[in-house]
Amino acid sequence: MHLLISDAQEHRRRLHGRDRGLAHVGEPTWADVQRRRSDCAAWSDAVAEIDTGERTADEVADLLVTGLGVR
């Protein structure tokens, strides 16, 4: 499964609004996200993508459970 936020503005808003509370690990910047995206190789296998941009965490979890065949 590949989770993504196709709306770049929403992705950036979420990134800037989060604080994981990790004292020794800083939060990534938007430039970090962009760099990491460009460094990722395209997947050669079939990929099931879930766009999380307009879904709640519960909706994403339900889709993951269904997609993975977990009961």
Buried (B, 14 or more C-beta within 10 A) or exposed (E): EEEEBEBEEBBBEEBEEEEEEEEEEEEEEEEEBEEEEEEEEEEEEEEEEBBBBEBEEEEBEEBBEEEEEEE
